[in-house]
Amino acid sequence: MSSRLLRHCAVPATLAALLLAACTQPSVPAQATRPTISDEQMLASIRAAGDKEKSVIDVNPLRDPGVAALQDAAEGDLRTGKYQDAATKLDQALKISPDSPDLLQDRAELAIRLKDYGNAEKLAHRSWELGPRLGPLCARNWQTIVELRQHADDQAGAASASKWVAQCHVEGLQRY
């Protein structure tokens, strides 16, 4: 009789344990869900950073006619979605004028379109090193780095680069 009683007591205990186990949620590790932004959204942020600074200071050196023709042709390729052709033209322009900050930044933005993020960051940083370090080009340089650091999920790097974007701003003179 006692083994029969134990068997009947064990059934409700086992059933209770199974019911409790079924009620618990499986533990899934929480992942940081950062919204992924598109390359177009990154480029829009980069352009916006430059546009914001245009009214303050803008340094535009004289352009070599050969470089200007290649830049214009690359712009046409961009409009038609021929990103690799545009990259080839900008690379040719950089052979003529390798230390041109605006060319380097344009090529960095094109590298984003080509998903060559590592090269894009190097080009943007090189553009900043050679550029005016103030105004729209500076803001585009650092916003490029911000976007690429965020894309790489490097929040500390993105925060640091954001501070540099702010340093590109120069207050205009008060004129009465």
VOGU-3710 file (C-alpha; in Angstrom, 3 decimals, decimal comma):
1> mssrllrhca> 0,000/0,000/0,000  2,781/2,466/0,742  4,376/2,115/-2,700  0,973/2,687/-4,240  0,535/5,835/-2,128  3,968/7,128/-3,087  3,184/6,577/-6,748  -0,030/8,619/-6,444  1,760/11,425/-4,561  4,595/11,540/-7,073
11> vpatlaalll> 2,222/12,063/-10,002  0,822/15,409/-8,760  4,317/16,599/-7,777  5,703/15,729/-11,220  2,704/17,332/-12,893  3,175/20,517/-10,847  6,864/20,672/-11,773  6,045/20,275/-15,470  3,403/22,987/-15,311  5,817/25,398/-13,611
21> aactqpsvpa> 8,491/24,665/-16,181  6,028/25,357/-19,000  5,106/28,729/-17,504  8,639/30,107/-17,376  9,991/32,029/-20,352  13,102/30,617/-21,949  16,021/32,877/-21,179  17,141/34,512/-24,396  20,161/36,762/-24,129  19,143/40,356/-24,654
31> qatrptisde> 20,834/41,777/-27,696  21,413/45,441/-28,174  19,045/46,261/-30,981  20,394/49,324/-32,682  18,371/50,350/-35,691  20,380/49,803/-38,835  20,459/52,834/-41,058  20,927/52,673/-44,787  23,857/54,082/-46,704  21,494/56,733/-48,094
41> qmlasiraag> 20,578/57,816/-44,559  24,278/58,003/-43,630  24,999/60,138/-46,698  22,025/62,403/-45,963  23,398/63,022/-42,442  26,824/63,789/-43,873  25,406/66,261/-46,394  23,228/67,861/-43,727  26,256/68,419/-41,490  28,014/70,227/-44,338
51> dkeksvidvn> 24,930/72,244/-45,295  24,520/73,419/-41,715  27,985/75,009/-41,809  27,805/76,619/-45,263  26,671/80,006/-44,031  29,631/80,436/-41,707  32,844/79,627/-43,567  33,527/77,798/-46,780  36,952/77,385/-48,341  36,873/76,491/-52,033
61> plrdpgvaal> 40,245/76,394/-53,766  40,529/76,918/-57,510  39,906/73,677/-59,374  42,174/72,221/-62,030  40,152/72,000/-65,281  41,035/68,305/-65,738  40,007/67,520/-62,176  36,823/69,554/-62,566  35,889/67,610/-65,711  36,433/64,295/-63,912
71> qdaaegdlrt> 34,406/65,493/-60,911  31,547/66,581/-63,159  31,621/63,243/-65,009  31,654/61,381/-61,683  28,654/63,440/-60,547  26,810/62,371/-63,696  27,642/58,721/-62,983  26,365/59,136/-59,421  23,042/60,481/-60,651  22,581/57,420/-62,869
81> gkyqdaatkl> 23,676/54,962/-60,175  26,983/54,023/-61,830  28,910/54,129/-58,572  31,928/52,108/-59,704  32,348/54,336/-62,798  32,129/57,410/-60,569  34,756/55,919/-58,249  37,079/55,313/-61,196  36,739/58,943/-62,292  37,353/60,285/-58,796
91> dqalkispds> 40,375/58,002/-58,449  41,731/59,473/-61,706  41,127/62,973/-60,349  42,974/62,045/-57,151  45,980/60,944/-59,238  46,093/64,484/-60,657  45,399/66,185/-57,320  46,145/63,670/-54,522  46,000/66,198/-51,685  42,634/67,717/-52,564
101> pdllqdrael> 40,481/67,617/-49,424  37,196/68,010/-51,303  38,078/65,190/-53,714  39,050/62,945/-50,817  35,737/63,632/-49,065  33,735/63,046/-52,253  35,570/59,749/-52,698  34,869/58,837/-49,041  31,156/59,370/-49,568  31,293/57,283/-52,726
111> airlkdygna> 33,109/54,546/-50,802  30,075/54,381/-48,500  27,858/53,772/-51,526  30,239/50,964/-52,525  30,130/49,567/-48,960  33,888/50,110/-48,561  33,462/51,515/-45,067  37,071/51,149/-43,890  38,398/53,082/-46,865  35,660/55,688/-46,489
121> eklahrswel> 36,787/56,468/-42,951  40,449/56,704/-43,984  39,598/59,038/-46,852  37,457/61,291/-44,641  40,190/61,524/-42,037  42,822/62,293/-44,694  40,524/64,984/-46,110  40,260/66,556/-42,659  44,055/66,454/-42,194  44,571/68,336/-45,466
131> gprlgplcar> 41,486/70,547/-45,300  40,586/73,790/-43,574  39,491/72,059/-40,312  36,546/74,465/-40,117  33,281/74,875/-41,919  31,294/72,549/-44,181  34,081/70,249/-45,363  35,277/69,704/-41,801  31,715/68,919/-40,690  31,280/66,436/-43,559
141> nwqtivelrq> 34,608/64,795/-42,684  33,705/64,217/-39,067  30,071/63,346/-39,711  31,347/60,656/-42,091  33,428/59,252/-39,254  30,460/59,490/-36,856  28,249/57,538/-39,258  30,889/54,889/-39,914  31,654/54,440/-36,214  27,932/54,008/-35,534
151> haddqagaas> 27,720/51,547/-38,431  30,563/49,581/-36,823  28,666/49,731/-33,490  31,490/51,747/-31,916  29,437/54,132/-29,797  32,480/55,566/-27,995  34,155/56,340/-31,320  30,954/57,898/-32,654  30,593/60,080/-29,548  34,194/61,243/-29,858
161> askwvaqchv> 33,752/62,062/-33,552  30,529/63,968/-32,764  32,542/66,308/-30,564  34,815/66,995/-33,524  31,811/67,840/-35,719  30,890/70,534/-33,209  34,438/71,936/-33,348  34,038/72,568/-37,086  31,535/75,313/-36,317  32,689/78,918/-36,264
171> eglqry> 30,370/81,639/-35,061  29,738/84,319/-37,638  30,530/87,927/-36,931  27,708/90,051/-35,569  27,006/92,733/-38,149  24,622/95,513/-37,492
//
